[in-house]
Amino acid sequence: MKNGSRRNTLYIFHAKPTPMLNIKTFTCNMLSENCYVVSDETNDCVIIDCGAYYPEEAQAIVNYIREQQLTPRHLLCTHGHFDHCMGNGYLFKAFGLKPKAHQDDSFLMEKMEQQTSEILGIPIHLDVPPVDKYLTDSDSVTFGSHTLRILHTPGHTPGGIVFYDSNEHVAFSGDTLFRMSIGRTDFERGSYEDIISSLHLLAQQLPAETIIYPGHGPHTSLAEEIRYNPYMR
């Protein structure tokens, strides 16, 4: 340092880029259910809630996976209602994947066709594969460079779960939480008290900036739901 002058030194840090998720949404079947294909920079992917009923819906999902050169690792179900599982047979035939769901929804996963009669009033034949593994909230699902944590959120069904990526602050909420609403609790073994407790769990355990991808309707943020959704107050 000379004549009292100060030298300004510029330090440049090259941060390693954070892996990002690619989330592709497909709206499926007569109930407008959201199926998500979630991939990362490794080209590994998971499929969440494949509700494809019509052949063209299933073909669009399969084509996307193949065109993007993705490797499917898991077929995941946020819960066992038929509208979230109608396309499981297509993915089994295309990629050999069997679904994973929470153990408390085993009674639903094992009577998929009967559900259509009970809920829609008409029987619909569904060629679905058996469950690969029943999950608990102590499990996690890994693909590529990402891990999805499992949060047990009963209420809509007893085995409802949310898949949460803590690095990306993204959650797939199934029918537990919608934009400004929640899932119905008047189906078999549903519970309004349980779903309200599950919403409190999400508010307590997930950061407010978490982006919520629900089973029906548009995505939202946890902060927005905590502020405006009457069921979360």
JOGI-V454576 format. One line per field, one symbol per residue. ss: DSSP state (H for helix, E for strand, C for the rest). phi: phi as a letter, one per 30 degrees, with the letter a starting at -180 (. if undefined). Layout:
# JOGI-V454576
ss: ???
phi: ???
This chain:
# JOGI-V454576
ss: CCCCCCCCCCCCCCCCCCCCCEEEEEEECCCCEEEEEEECCCCEEEEECCCCCCHHHHHHHHHHHHHCCCEEEEEECCCCCHHHCCCHHHHHHHHCCCEEEEHHHHHHHCCHHHHHHHHHCCCCCCCCCCCCEEECCCCEEEECCEEEEEEECCCCCCCCEEEEECCCCEEEEECCEECCEECCCCCCCCCHHHHHHHHHHHHHHCCCCCEEEECECCCEEHHHHHHHCHHHC
phi: .bhidccdccccccddedecdccccbcbhdchdcccccbbddidbbcchdcdcdeddddddddeddddhdcdcbccbdacdedcbdcdddddddbidcdcbdddcedddcbdddedddccibdbdbccddddaccbdcdbbcbhcbbcdccdbdkdbdcdbccbcddchbbcchcdbcdiabddbcdeidadddddddddddddccdddecccddbiddabdeddddcdddcd
